[in-house]
Amino acid sequence: MTSLQLSAKEEMVERFLDAAARGDSAQVSTLLSNVPSLINQTGYSGWTALMLAARNGHYHVVEELLSHGCDKFSVNSSSQTAYDIAKFWGHRHISNLLGRTDDGCHRVLPGSDLNQHENYFSRETLDRLSGKRTDQVWLEAKQSHPDTVFLLFSSLSPMVSSSREDDDTGVETKLCRFRYDAVKDLLQKPATVLIFLGVEKRKKPSSSSSSSSSSQTREGVQEPPAWFAISTDEDTVELLKRCREKNCSFPKSPNRDLLNFNEEEAGVVAQARSVLAWHSRYSFCPTCGSSTKLEEAGYKRSCLNSDCRSLKGVHNTCYPRVDPVVIMLVIHPDGNRCLLGRKKVFPVGMFSCLAGFIEPGETMEEAVRREVEEESGVKVGPVQYVSCQPWPMPSNLMIGCLAVATSTDIKVDENEIEEARWFPRQQVIEALLRGAHPAFTVPPRQTIAHQLIRHWIGMNSNL
């Protein structure tokens, strides 16, 4: 019986993918109405219906799939999104649709590129409601509300549950979510740090079909659930006993393990971990050395010394810190090669974009030029901003740029990087598409370095 059910499911998926590939939007709509779970199912080499429709130029099918909420950021076995595929095959009308972030923006900013990828850690699934951070009555009511979600952190690592996906493509990591009753004892402990993350964004603001247990506003509209993050120094073994999920743990290698979330949860982790990391470093006032207290739902720390000058006027020591970093793909003057470097800590064979912190009083463009020359000896001329990415290790903002070299001789600063090379475009393409034996590897798709490399490849070819 099970094998027959599996065959029926496989047949349904095949029909759905075939309809998308043929451009039959009516059948796609009918199948989704009957079986909504088909929306993100994959076929050969991890191709989804959206990818097949994008490959074959079926604009109306792409529209239909997007209207049903398909995941346009999923990738196939070659690490290509539907956007990449549409661009590769020259379907610009579809790549424009897939890259669209806000209708009408192009009229206001005609030079803006609406086809930018959304970088990992960048998705905002929560409305931060910063105006509520000083409303203690509202915050306390939200904390004890039955719909409120709490995330548990220990040593800046969130508690997660892991499970192997059905298609055996890898391990799926999810945040463990707790309700008030499961964590209320932790909230009473002085060492606990609690920060308000926001409330869930409404997909359809006019809808009133959310959970009946949600709280009500004055107008009678149900409020979405609130999310909080808790950092505690309690024993991790005891904390794990609170979770009812299977295979719960606290990740030990953030640079690797925090890249396994889906896009929605990754954005929440970026916000929570960055703020908690700031709290872990600012228990004492940087101005006078006195103890500090947490305020504004976790987004401010105030000195307990009433005579401290940090209490007079605005001081950046009182608010969460974000460190800006430039990360740049340097293009050879011939346009067909790019400069990549590697550090000793990188996996064997991996090369990435050069990067460095912006110094006080320095522009983004000058930081790019300085860092490239310091690390590789290569001089840079024009610099172009591409996109940015929050990087919560501990709290950086990666500012992604392209830069054109004006010199080509490489002289590596071995204190900064181990090696740097000019890589031909075709070799980079092979590394991106993970050929059988690539000469080198690029960073994973969750990194902005990967997206900068892919952006460059797509600029002058149909990738």
Secondary structure, 3 states (H helix, E strand, C coil): CHHHHHHHHHHHHHHHHHHHHHCCHHHHHHHHHHCHHHHHCECHHHCEHHHHHHHCCCHHHHHHHHHCCCCCCCCCCCCCCHHHHHHHCCCHHHHHHHHCCCCCHHHHCCCCCCCCCCCCCCCCCEECCHHHCCCHHHHHHHHCCCCCEEEEEECCEECEEEEECCCCCCEEEEECCECHHHHHHHHCCCCCEEEEEEEECCCCCCCCCCCCCCCECCCCCECCCEEEEEECCCCHHHHHCCCCCCCEECCCCHHHHCCCCCHHHHHHHHHHHHHHHHHHHCCECCCCCCEEEEEHHHCEEEECCCCCHHHCCCCHHHCCCCEEEEEEEEECCCCCEEEEEECCCCCCCECECEEEECCCCCCHHHHHHHHHHHHHCCCEEEEEEEEEEEECCCCEEEEEEEEEECCCCCCCCCCCCCEEEEEEHHHHHHHHCCCCCCCCECCCCCCHHHHHHHHHHHHCCCC
